[in-house]
Amino acid sequence: MEMPMHMTAIAIDRPGGPEVLHEVTRNIPAPGARDVCIKVHAAGINRPDIFQREGLYPPPPGASDLPGLEVAGVVDAVGVAVTRYRPGDHVCALSPGGGYAEYCVAPASQTLPVPDGLSMIQAAALPETFFTVWYNLFELAKLQKDELLLIHGGSSGIGTTAIQLAKALGSRVAITAGTDEKCQTCEDLGAELAINYNKEDFVKAIKEHTDADGVNVILDIVGASYFQKNLDILAEDGRLVIISFLG
């Protein structure tokens, strides 16, 4: 059977809202030596995709100009140096771009098998958040069992992933969020303390909850306006990880 040479993709023709996204026909990308080419079944939507659509996030050098940083699908082809995957494998992957297309190339090192029991749509939402949380909390911050983690933006994709991973590995979790409904969702996922920052001062709430001992690790997406407050509630030998600067 002759393999197709072209694919349908979604491109951005100018900065703007969703209306600037449009269908285009592109050549199917070829994998590099350490890459896999995936026939895409589902693609995730992340904040950088929206920023790219708005003209605020240029693709990294050498990356596809098409948006889309995470996909799930079936391996179509592999590079000559790839040994872990082969055509037909069901995978999800973090890509430097190009996920909004029928085929997408991703590094094999950033590719994972689709977990048993998950659909392709569910698997497409895993790589961006799970890679980010795993690296920042467990490799960089060295979060340990029984330590207390504070997550700002607990109801976000990063936040909900961090709650579940931390709880699964035996850590305690506190979060901040902007509504009571979001706080309740985080508690349902396992947070022992959920602080609505529109109703109460999270510094005071953390100090009361910990008898002024503070938290061991903070995962922050806000930045400058939270910096001193974060320092005020870090326990001795505490670690502060800032992964975004939304504030």
Disulfide bonds with the S-S distance in Angstrom:
none
